[in-house]
């Protein structure tokens, strides 16, 4: 906890996993207890209790009028409505307000920027599972995508990330959709990929597919993060079209739902290999391209 907390009062708008974790992490940086608003009073009370040094507020306008730091931790489709409510509230100060959406930058906060507020997007590039205590620890060293509306707001956002224990990564306003697409492709599609592999292993008669896959995919993940395409192994790298043909036949026969994603990912892998080192596996590409 700060000896001299930098904020008089911090307000949290939202009651979900991210709101709980960020509220818990920031609670010691506020002179007064945090205040929190959510659309459901029961959820507001529960999240306030989880944070500890916090209490629920009945209206968004009460947060806008009394806080010098406001965190918008709501679903993307609720963000504009909350911003509108904040912009209509009387504000005796010029607070700093940030949202935690990955997709949006600071432009969505322009109604508040026009009122003289410091505005920013601060997106934690991590998964929140609903354990605030553990997630406070996970934020230490994690990267946060930061987009400020002004240089002053950007500096203030970087300071927030430092207080959360994270590492700020500046993302331009125009690059936010690409930034978020990359994170979703790497994390969300990984879940789909593993689920599909487990489904095929189950069809192959494996009792515990996750246990079988775990050492393999963990090593592959570490190799891909440290080596990029140089970490690739397997039949596509070797150009083993007979093996790939066997895969396609087996998937078509015994696990048809996995056939299209396997085909698409194999072709994407061949494209990446060609871009990275000029390797062109024409026979495999032809086989994959003709498979239907």
Rosetta blueprint (number, residue, H / E / L):
1 X L
2 X L
3 X L
4 X L
5 X L
6 X L
7 X E
8 X L
9 X L
10 X E
11 X E
12 X E
13 X E
14 X L
15 X L
16 X L
17 X H
18 X H
19 X H
20 X H
21 X H
22 X H
23 X H
24 X H
25 X H
26 X H
27 X H
28 X H
29 X H
30 X E
31 X L
32 X L
33 X L
34 X E
35 X E
36 X E
37 X E
38 X L
39 X L
40 X L
41 X H
42 X H
43 X H
44 X H
45 X H
46 X H
47 X H
48 X H
49 X H
50 X H
51 X H
52 X L
53 X L
54 X E
55 X E
56 X E
57 X L
58 X L
59 X L
60 X H
61 X H
62 X H
63 X H
64 X H
65 X H
66 X H
67 X L
68 X L
69 X E
70 X E
71 X E
72 X E
73 X L
74 X L
75 X L
76 X H
77 X H
78 X H
79 X H
80 X H
81 X H
82 X H
83 X H
84 X H
85 X H
86 X H
87 X H
88 X L
89 X L
90 X L
91 X L
92 X L
93 X L
94 X L
95 X L
96 X E
97 X E
98 X E
99 X E
100 X L
101 X L
102 X L
103 X L
104 X L
105 X L
106 X L
107 X H
108 X H
109 X H
110 X H
111 X H
112 X H
113 X H
114 X L
115 X L
116 X L
117 X L
118 X E
119 X E
120 X E
121 X E
122 X E
123 X E
124 X E
125 X L
126 X L
127 X L
128 X L
129 X L
130 X L
131 X L
132 X H
133 X H
134 X H
135 X H
136 X H
137 X H
138 X H
139 X H
140 X L
141 X L
142 X L
143 X E
144 X E
145 X E
146 X E
147 X E
148 X E
149 X L
150 X L
151 X H
152 X H
153 X H
154 X H
155 X H
156 X H
157 X H
158 X H
159 X H
160 X H
161 X H
162 X H
163 X H
164 X L
165 X L
166 X L
167 X E
168 X E
169 X E
170 X E
171 X L
172 X L
173 X H
174 X H
175 X H
176 X H
177 X H
178 X H
179 X H
180 X H
181 X H
182 X H
183 X H
184 X H
185 X H
186 X H
187 X H
188 X H
189 X H
190 X H
191 X H
192 X H
193 X H
194 X H
195 X H
196 X H
197 X H
198 X H
199 X H
200 X H
201 X H
202 X H
203 X H
204 X L
205 X L
206 X L
207 X L
208 X L
209 X H
210 X H
211 X H
212 X H
213 X H
214 X H
215 X H
216 X H
217 X H
218 X H
219 X H
220 X H
221 X H
222 X H
223 X H
224 X H
225 X H
226 X H
227 X H
228 X H
229 X H
230 X H
231 X H
232 X L
233 X L
234 X L
235 X H
236 X H
237 X H
238 X H
239 X L
240 X L
241 X H
242 X H
243 X H
244 X H
245 X H
246 X H
247 X H
248 X H
249 X H
250 X H
251 X H
252 X H
253 X H
254 X H
255 X L
256 X H
257 X H
258 X H
259 X H
260 X H
261 X H
262 X H
263 X H
264 X H
265 X H
266 X H
267 X H
268 X H
269 X H
270 X H
271 X H
272 X H
273 X H
274 X H
275 X H
276 X H
277 X H
278 X L
279 X L
280 X L
281 X L
282 X H
283 X H
284 X H
285 X H
286 X H
287 X H
288 X H
289 X H
290 X H
291 X L
292 X L
